[in-house]
Amino acid sequence: MERIENHLVGIDQGDVVLFSDFENGGDMWTGSGERERRRAVGFGEAFNRPPMVHTSISLWDVDTKSPVRIEVTAQNVTTLGFDIVFRTWLDTRIARLRVAWLAIGEVANEDDWRIY
């Protein structure tokens, strides 16, 4: 469990179109085997320390002729942002994908003392 030491909790969220490969014949739609897409996301303001980040698929448009194999994660989480990482493999074909994210963590208080 993440314990937040500060009484100020920041929540930031967003929804990112990760790709739309159907229109341009991209590899998520036409390819096979292991494939990956990454997208850097910045927070609206900095957290005191790296927040907890949750990702989920908010839109998927997939070919159902084969099993749907999908992994979506948050990686490289810092106080300023993170990377959304999407992976698929084998013969899964994905036309387009959108990912929602939610970051929860400790934020600065205007009364905090900063000693340099």
C-alpha positions as CSV (number, residue, x, y, z in Angstrom):
1,M,0.0,0.0,0.0
2,E,1.2,3.5,-0.8
3,R,1.1,5.8,2.2
4,I,0.9,9.5,1.5
5,E,2.6,11.5,4.2
6,N,1.1,14.8,3.2
7,H,-2.5,15.9,3.7
8,L,-2.4,17.3,0.2
9,V,-3.2,14.7,-2.4
10,G,-3.0,15.5,-6.0
11,I,-5.0,13.7,-8.7
12,D,-4.3,14.1,-12.4
13,Q,-5.9,12.3,-15.3
14,G,-6.1,12.1,-19.0
15,D,-7.1,10.1,-22.1
16,V,-4.6,9.6,-24.9
17,V,-5.0,8.3,-28.4
18,L,-2.1,5.9,-28.6
19,F,-2.4,5.0,-32.3
20,S,-4.8,4.7,-35.2
21,D,-3.1,2.3,-37.6
22,F,-6.2,1.2,-39.6
23,E,-6.1,4.4,-41.7
24,N,-2.4,4.3,-42.6
25,G,-1.7,0.6,-42.6
26,G,0.5,0.8,-39.5
27,D,2.1,-2.3,-38.0
28,M,-0.5,-2.7,-35.2
29,W,-3.0,-3.4,-37.9
30,T,-1.0,-5.1,-40.6
31,G,1.9,-6.6,-38.6
32,S,2.3,-9.7,-36.5
33,G,4.6,-10.9,-33.8
34,E,5.7,-8.7,-30.8
35,R,4.8,-5.0,-31.3
36,E,5.1,-2.1,-28.9
37,R,4.1,1.6,-28.8
38,R,5.1,4.1,-26.1
39,R,3.8,7.6,-25.4
40,A,5.3,10.1,-23.0
41,V,2.7,11.8,-20.8
42,G,3.4,14.9,-18.6
43,F,1.4,15.8,-15.5
44,G,-0.3,19.2,-15.2
45,E,2.0,20.0,-12.3
46,A,4.8,18.2,-10.4
47,F,4.1,15.7,-7.6
48,N,6.4,15.7,-4.5
49,R,7.5,12.1,-5.4
50,P,6.5,9.7,-8.2
51,P,2.7,9.1,-7.9
52,M,0.8,5.9,-8.3
53,V,-0.4,5.7,-11.9
54,H,-3.2,3.5,-13.2
55,T,-3.8,2.9,-16.9
56,S,-6.8,1.4,-18.7
57,I,-8.1,1.0,-22.2
58,S,-10.8,3.5,-22.9
59,L,-11.3,2.6,-26.6
60,W,-10.2,-0.3,-28.6
61,D,-11.0,-1.2,-32.2
62,V,-9.7,-4.7,-32.9
63,D,-10.1,-7.5,-35.4
64,T,-11.9,-10.4,-33.8
65,K,-10.7,-13.1,-36.2
66,S,-7.9,-14.0,-33.8
67,P,-7.5,-13.8,-30.0
68,V,-7.0,-10.3,-28.6
69,R,-3.7,-10.1,-26.8
70,I,-3.1,-6.7,-25.1
71,E,-0.9,-5.3,-22.3
72,V,-1.0,-1.7,-21.2
73,T,1.2,-0.4,-18.4
74,A,2.7,2.8,-17.0
75,Q,6.5,2.8,-16.9
76,N,9.3,5.3,-16.0
77,V,7.0,7.2,-13.6
78,T,8.6,10.4,-12.2
79,T,7.3,13.5,-10.4
80,L,6.8,15.1,-13.9
81,G,5.2,12.3,-16.0
82,F,5.4,8.7,-17.2
83,D,5.4,6.5,-20.3
84,I,2.3,4.6,-21.5
85,V,3.5,1.3,-22.9
86,F,1.2,-0.8,-25.1
87,R,2.2,-4.3,-26.2
88,T,0.6,-7.0,-28.4
89,W,1.9,-10.2,-30.0
90,L,1.3,-13.1,-32.4
91,D,-1.5,-12.4,-34.9
92,T,-3.6,-9.8,-32.9
93,R,-4.6,-6.9,-35.2
94,I,-5.6,-3.6,-33.6
95,A,-7.0,-0.7,-35.7
96,R,-6.9,2.0,-33.0
97,L,-6.4,2.3,-29.2
98,R,-7.0,5.0,-26.6
99,V,-5.7,4.8,-23.0
100,A,-7.1,6.5,-20.0
101,W,-4.8,7.2,-17.0
102,L,-5.1,8.4,-13.4
103,A,-2.2,9.6,-11.2
104,I,-2.6,10.0,-7.4
105,G,0.2,11.2,-5.2
106,E,1.5,13.7,-2.7
107,V,1.7,17.4,-3.9
108,A,3.4,20.4,-2.3
109,N,1.7,22.6,0.3
110,E,2.2,26.3,0.0
111,D,3.3,26.3,3.7
112,D,6.0,23.7,3.1
113,W,9.5,24.9,4.0
114,R,12.1,24.4,1.3
115,I,15.7,24.6,2.6
116,Y,18.2,24.9,-0.2
